[in-house]
Protein backbone atom coordinates (compact mmCIF):
# COMPACT_ATOMS: atom_id res chain seq x y z
CA UNK A 1 0.00 0.00 0.00
CA UNK A 2 1.20 3.51 -0.77
CA UNK A 3 2.17 5.65 2.18
CA UNK A 4 0.03 8.71 2.81
CA UNK A 5 0.45 11.67 5.09
CA UNK A 6 -3.16 12.60 5.76
CA UNK A 7 -5.03 9.75 7.47
CA UNK A 8 -8.23 8.49 5.84
CA UNK A 9 -10.26 9.41 8.91
CA UNK A 10 -8.91 12.97 9.01
CA UNK A 11 -11.34 15.87 8.76
CA UNK A 12 -9.35 16.92 5.68
CA UNK A 13 -10.43 13.73 3.90
CA UNK A 14 -13.92 13.57 5.45
CA UNK A 15 -15.12 17.11 6.11
CA UNK A 16 -18.52 17.64 7.71
CA UNK A 17 -21.27 17.85 5.09
CA UNK A 18 -22.50 21.19 6.44
CA UNK A 19 -19.14 22.85 5.79
CA UNK A 20 -19.14 25.49 3.04
CA UNK A 21 -18.12 24.11 -0.36
CA UNK A 22 -15.08 26.42 -0.49
CA UNK A 23 -13.75 24.88 2.72
CA UNK A 24 -14.36 21.34 1.47
CA UNK A 25 -12.39 22.15 -1.69
CA UNK A 26 -9.61 23.73 0.39
CA UNK A 27 -9.38 20.66 2.65
CA UNK A 28 -9.27 18.43 -0.42
CA UNK A 29 -6.49 20.49 -2.01
CA UNK A 30 -4.42 20.47 1.20
CA UNK A 31 -4.88 16.72 1.51
CA UNK A 32 -3.83 16.04 -2.09
CA UNK A 33 -0.81 18.34 -1.88
CA UNK A 34 0.45 16.71 1.32
CA UNK A 35 -0.14 13.17 0.11
CA UNK A 36 1.47 13.87 -3.26
CA UNK A 37 4.62 15.13 -1.54
CA UNK A 38 4.80 12.02 0.63
CA UNK A 39 4.18 9.63 -2.27
CA UNK A 40 6.85 11.38 -4.37
CA UNK A 41 9.29 11.25 -1.42
CA UNK A 42 8.77 7.50 -0.96
CA UNK A 43 9.27 6.90 -4.69
CA UNK A 44 12.36 9.13 -4.72
CA UNK A 45 13.87 7.31 -1.76
CA UNK A 46 13.22 3.95 -3.46
CA UNK A 47 14.56 5.07 -6.85
CA UNK A 48 17.73 6.53 -5.37
CA UNK A 49 18.29 3.39 -3.32
CA UNK A 50 17.95 1.27 -6.45
CA UNK A 51 20.31 3.57 -8.37
CA UNK A 52 22.98 3.34 -5.66
CA UNK A 53 22.65 -0.46 -5.53
CA UNK A 54 23.02 -0.82 -9.31
CA UNK A 55 26.53 -1.68 -10.44
CA UNK A 56 26.18 -0.33 -13.97
CA UNK A 57 25.02 3.26 -13.61
CA UNK A 58 22.91 4.79 -16.37
CA UNK A 59 21.99 8.45 -15.93
CA UNK A 60 18.62 7.76 -17.57
CA UNK A 61 17.76 5.92 -14.35
CA UNK A 62 17.83 9.28 -12.59
CA UNK A 63 15.04 10.87 -14.65
CA UNK A 64 12.28 9.45 -12.43
CA UNK A 65 14.24 10.82 -9.46
CA UNK A 66 14.19 14.31 -10.97
CA UNK A 67 10.44 14.02 -11.57
CA UNK A 68 9.79 12.95 -7.99
CA UNK A 69 12.10 15.61 -6.54
CA UNK A 70 10.21 18.31 -8.46
CA UNK A 71 6.89 16.79 -7.47
CA UNK A 72 7.94 17.18 -3.82
CA UNK A 73 8.98 20.80 -4.33
CA UNK A 74 5.82 21.63 -6.29
CA UNK A 75 3.49 19.91 -3.81
CA UNK A 76 5.06 21.60 -0.79
CA UNK A 77 4.94 24.97 -2.58
CA UNK A 78 1.22 24.47 -3.30
CA UNK A 79 0.58 23.31 0.26
CA UNK A 80 2.29 26.37 1.74
CA UNK A 81 0.46 28.69 -0.67
CA UNK A 82 -2.90 27.18 0.31
CA UNK A 83 -2.14 27.50 4.01
CA UNK A 84 -0.71 31.03 3.77
CA UNK A 85 -3.53 32.35 1.57
CA UNK A 86 -6.25 30.98 3.77
CA UNK A 87 -4.54 31.92 7.02
CA UNK A 88 -4.39 35.54 5.83
CA UNK A 89 -8.07 35.44 4.82
CA UNK A 90 -9.04 34.25 8.30
CA UNK A 91 -7.29 37.16 10.03
N, C-alpha and C positions, 0 to 999 in steps of 0.2 A: 504494500500500500504506500502511496505517496505521502510524504510528510507534509503537514500543514501547520500553519502558525495559529490561525484563528480556529478554535474548537467548534465543532458542529453545533453544540448547544449554546454557543455564545449569542448574545443579543444582536451582535453584528450579522450573524447568519440567520437568525430567527427573530427579527424585530416584532414588537407588538403590532397587531393589525390596525390599531387605532392611531398609529404614528403617522404624521404627515408623509406623503409620498416622497417629498424632497429628502427627508431624513432617511427613509428606507433606501433610497438610491444612494445617498451618501454612505450609509453603513455597508451597502453592497460593494461600493467602489473601494472603501477602506479594506474590506475583507479580501477582495480580489488582489489588490495591490500588495498586501502583506503576504498572502499565500503565494503569489507569483514570485516574490523575492525569495521566499524560503524554498520553493520548488527549484528555482534556478540555482540557488546556492547548493542544494543537495546534488543536483546534476553536475555543477561545476566541480565540486569536491570529488565526485566519482570520476569524472572525465580526466581531471588532473592526476588523480591516483593511478588511473589506467595508463596515462601517458608516461608517467614516471616509471611504472613497472615494465613498460615495453622496451625491449632491447633495441630494436630498430626504430629510431625516431623519425617520424614523418610530420613535418609542420602542418600538413593538412589536418592532422588529428586535433590540432589546437583550435580550428575554426569553431567547433561547437562550444569550446571554452570561452572564446570571445563573445559568442552570442549570449551565453548564460551570464557572463560578467556584465554585459551591457543590460541584460534583462534585470539584473539585480539593481544596477544603478538607476535605470529608468523607473522601476517599480518603487524604489525608496523615494526617488524624487517626486513621483506622483502621490505617494502616501504622505509625505511631508507637506506638499502643496495642499492636499485635501484637508489635512489637520490644521495647517496655518490659516487657510482661507476661512474655514468654518469657526475656528477659535476667535478670529478677529470679528466675524459677524455676530458672535454671541456676546461680545463685550459692549 
